[in-house]
Amino acid sequence: MKILHVILLPLLFVLLSGCDNAGNAPEKGDQTPSRYLTIKGSDTMVHLVSTWAEEFMNMYPGTELSVTGGGSGTGIAALINKTTDICAASREIKKREIDLAESNGVNPIEISVARDAIVVVVHPDNPIDTLIMTQLGSIFSGEFESWSQVGGPKQPILVLSRESSSGTFQFFQEKVLNKKDYAYRARLMPGTSAVIQSVSADEWSVGYVGLGYALEVGDEVKMIQVKADADSPPITPSEETVKNGEYPISRPLLLYINGKAQGLVKDFIDFCLSKKGQQTVRETGYVQVAE
């Protein structure tokens, strides 16, 4: 039996009893679920990783993979605490987290498995199509409170943000807000789907999500074109503009493991980077790191 657990906002993470056996690779054709692998972390990556997990279990019928979200910070904490085999992260691990991991006997190893673009989304009826990076920073920091300050109507801006445990929250804060605080009136949303739902329901709201999610929901929201500065051309977020470096709000998607990959962990990572695994990256709306 192949089982896949996907929890976007887990309040409780149960350590699988087989976690210590993750170093043992499965035998193809073994129909007994005797090999376990736990993957925890980025909500941005949970759809991609869940798809990988389904495909991997089809290749190895004797395996059971548990995929949970909760944010990159939550996944990194689980790796440090040895309660997950693999952490999925949409940001790089911090120095203090590395120090904490090493003090607990954990050696975090980073593997880049895909690339993602962070897309600014508004309601389809919002007349704004393009924003400059500095304008985005002013909107999300609360300096701009009306759409009229960026060429739109005189309507208040409702800022939507991910929660602070999200790697997307931290990346966007560093890249777009230049490490300034988010607007004090910003609504912190528990997940990407909550951002999409709120933006699609409120004409004057603005939020940010991963490219894959924005493409998946189609006309429910409108993706904003971004200009690096006032003199730069507007860039539409897409696979092509992320690959060629034109789109300014992009990042790597990462897996972290404890030490050198072995056994089932290595098998899964190899699959993610394989031709089939990277095809899944493209199909789920992300950008490949390997052809």
C-alpha positions in Angstrom: 0.0 0.0 0.0 1.3 3.4 -1.0 0.4 6.2 1.5 1.1 9.9 1.1 0.3 12.3 3.9 0.1 16.0 2.9 -0.6 18.6 5.6 -0.3 22.3 4.7 -0.6 23.7 8.2 0.2 20.9 10.7 -0.4 21.6 14.3 1.2 18.4 15.3 4.0 16.5 13.5 4.2 12.8 14.2 7.6 11.2 13.8 7.3 8.0 11.9 8.8 5.1 13.7 10.7 4.1 10.5 12.6 7.4 10.4 15.8 5.8 11.7 15.7 3.4 8.8 15.8 6.1 6.1 19.3 5.2 5.2 18.2 1.8 3.8 17.2 1.9 0.2 14.0 0.1 -0.8 14.0 -3.0 -2.9 11.9 -2.6 -6.1 9.0 -5.0 -6.0 8.8 -5.2 -2.2 5.1 -4.7 -1.5 5.5 -4.4 2.3 5.6 -0.7 3.5 8.9 -1.1 5.4 10.8 1.9 4.3 9.9 5.4 5.5 10.9 8.9 4.6 9.7 12.1 6.2 9.9 15.5 4.3 8.8 18.6 6.1 9.0 22.4 5.5 8.1 24.9 2.8 4.5 25.4 1.9 5.6 26.8 -1.4 7.2 23.4 -2.2 4.6 21.1 -0.7 2.7 20.6 -4.0 5.9 19.9 -5.9 7.4 17.6 -3.2 4.0 15.7 -2.8 4.0 15.1 -6.6 7.6 13.8 -6.4 6.6 11.6 -3.5 3.7 10.0 -5.3 5.9 9.3 -8.3 8.7 8.0 -6.2 6.4 5.6 -4.4 5.1 4.3 -7.7 8.7 3.4 -8.5 9.4 1.9 -5.1 6.2 0.1 -4.0 7.7 -0.8 -0.6 8.1 2.8 0.5 6.0 5.2 2.5 6.7 9.0 2.3 5.2 11.6 4.6 5.1 15.2 3.3 4.1 18.0 5.5 4.3 21.8 5.2 4.3 24.5 7.9 7.0 26.8 6.5 10.7 26.6 5.8 11.6 27.6 9.4 9.4 24.8 10.7 11.2 22.3 8.4 14.6 23.5 9.3 13.7 23.2 13.0 12.6 19.6 12.4 15.9 18.8 10.7 17.8 20.3 13.6 15.6 18.3 16.1 16.0 15.1 14.0 12.3 14.7 13.5 12.5 14.7 9.7 14.7 13.1 7.2 14.6 15.9 4.7 13.7 19.6 5.0 12.2 21.4 2.1 13.1 25.1 2.2 12.4 28.1 0.0 15.2 30.1 1.7 18.8 29.3 2.7 19.5 28.1 6.2 20.8 30.8 8.5 24.1 30.9 10.4 22.4 30.6 13.8 20.4 27.6 12.5 23.6 25.9 11.3 25.2 26.5 14.7 22.2 25.1 16.5 22.2 22.1 14.2 25.9 21.3 14.7 25.4 21.6 18.5 22.8 18.9 18.1 25.0 16.6 16.0 23.3 17.6 12.7 25.3 18.5 9.6 23.0 20.3 7.2 23.7 19.7 3.5 22.0 21.8 0.9 20.7 20.6 -2.5 19.1 22.9 -5.0 16.3 21.1 -6.8 14.3 23.8 -8.6 13.9 27.6 -8.9 10.8 29.7 -8.2 9.6 33.2 -8.8 7.6 35.1 -6.2 4.7 36.7 -8.0 2.8 39.8 -6.7 -0.9 39.2 -7.3 -3.9 41.5 -7.2 -7.6 41.1 -8.0 -8.3 40.8 -11.7 -10.4 44.0 -11.7 -7.5 46.1 -10.2 -6.3 48.4 -13.0 -2.7 48.2 -12.0 -0.6 46.0 -14.2 3.0 47.0 -13.5 4.9 48.1 -10.4 8.5 49.1 -9.8 10.5 47.2 -7.1 10.6 50.4 -5.0 6.9 50.8 -5.2 6.4 47.2 -4.1 8.6 47.9 -1.1 6.6 51.0 -0.2 3.3 49.1 -0.5 4.3 46.1 1.6 6.1 48.2 4.2 3.0 50.4 4.6 4.6 53.6 3.3 2.0 53.6 0.5 -1.5 53.1 1.8 -3.6 54.0 -1.3 -3.5 52.7 -4.8 -3.5 56.3 -6.0 0.1 56.5 -4.9 1.1 54.1 -7.7 -1.2 55.4 -10.4 -4.4 53.7 -9.4 -7.7 54.8 -7.9 -8.1 56.4 -4.5 -8.7 53.1 -2.7 -7.0 51.8 0.4 -4.4 49.0 -0.1 -5.0 45.8 1.8 -1.6 44.1 2.2 -1.5 40.4 2.6 1.6 38.6 3.7 2.7 35.1 4.7 3.5 34.3 8.3 7.0 34.9 9.6 7.8 31.1 9.7 7.4 31.1 5.9 10.6 31.2 3.8 8.6 33.2 1.3 7.9 35.8 4.0 11.6 36.2 4.7 12.8 36.1 1.1 10.3 38.7 0.1 11.2 40.9 3.1 14.9 40.8 2.1 14.5 41.1 -1.6 11.6 43.6 -1.9 11.4 45.4 1.4 15.2 45.6 1.8 14.8 44.0 5.3 12.2 46.6 6.5 9.3 45.5 8.5 6.0 44.7 6.9 3.2 47.1 7.2 1.7 46.9 10.7 -1.7 46.6 9.2 -0.7 43.7 6.9 -2.8 40.6 7.4 -0.6 37.5 8.0 -2.1 34.6 6.0 -1.5 30.9 7.1 -0.7 29.6 3.6 -0.5 30.3 -0.1 -4.1 29.2 -0.7 -5.3 31.7 1.8 -3.5 34.5 0.0 -5.1 33.5 -3.3 -8.5 33.2 -1.8 -8.3 36.6 -0.2 -6.9 38.4 -3.3 -9.6 36.9 -5.5 -12.3 38.1 -3.1 -11.1 41.7 -2.4 -10.6 44.1 -5.3 -8.0 46.3 -3.5 -5.9 43.6 -1.9 -2.4 42.6 -2.8 -0.3 39.6 -1.9 2.6 37.4 -3.0 2.7 33.7 -3.9 5.0 31.3 -5.7 4.8 31.3 -9.5 3.4 27.7 -9.7 0.4 28.6 -7.6 -0.3 31.8 -9.5 -0.3 29.9 -12.8 -2.4 27.1 -11.4 -5.3 29.4 -10.4 -5.3 31.2 -13.7 -7.8 34.1 -13.9 -8.7 34.1 -10.2 -5.9 36.6 -9.7 -3.7 38.9 -11.8 0.0 38.7 -11.9 1.8 42.0 -11.7 4.7 42.8 -14.1 7.7 44.0 -12.2 10.3 46.7 -13.2 13.7 46.5 -11.5 13.8 50.3 -11.5 12.1 53.2 -13.3 14.2 52.9 -16.4 13.9 49.1 -16.8 11.3 47.3 -18.9 8.4 45.5 -17.2 9.0 41.8 -16.8 6.3 39.2 -16.7 7.0 36.3 -14.3 7.5 33.1 -16.3 9.8 30.1 -16.6 11.8 31.9 -19.3 12.3 35.2 -17.4 13.3 33.3 -14.3 15.8 31.2 -16.2 17.4 34.1 -18.0 17.5 36.2 -14.8 15.3 39.0 -16.1 12.5 38.6 -13.5 13.9 40.2 -10.3 12.0 38.3 -7.6 13.2 34.7 -8.0 15.0 32.2 -5.7 16.2 28.6 -5.4 14.1 25.9 -3.9 16.2 23.7 -1.7 16.3 20.4 0.2 18.4 20.0 3.4 19.5 16.7 4.8 21.7 15.6 7.7 25.1 14.7 6.3 25.9 12.9 3.0 22.9 11.4 1.2 22.6 7.7 1.7 20.0 5.0 1.1 16.5 6.1 0.6 17.3 9.8 1.1 19.8 9.5 -1.8 17.4 7.7 -4.0 14.8 10.4 -3.5 17.2 13.2 -4.2 18.5 11.5 -7.2 14.9 11.1 -8.5 14.2 14.8 -7.9 17.2 15.8 -10.0 16.5 13.1 -12.7 14.9 13.9 -16.1 11.6 12.6 -14.8 11.8 14.6 -11.5 12.8 17.8 -13.4 9.9 17.3 -15.8 7.6 17.4 -12.8 9.2 20.7 -11.7 8.1 22.2 -15.0 4.7 20.6 -15.0 4.0 22.0 -11.5 4.9 25.5 -12.5 8.5 25.8 -11.3 11.8 26.2 -13.1 14.2 23.3 -13.7 17.7 23.3 -12.4 18.7 20.3 -14.6 17.7 19.4 -18.1 
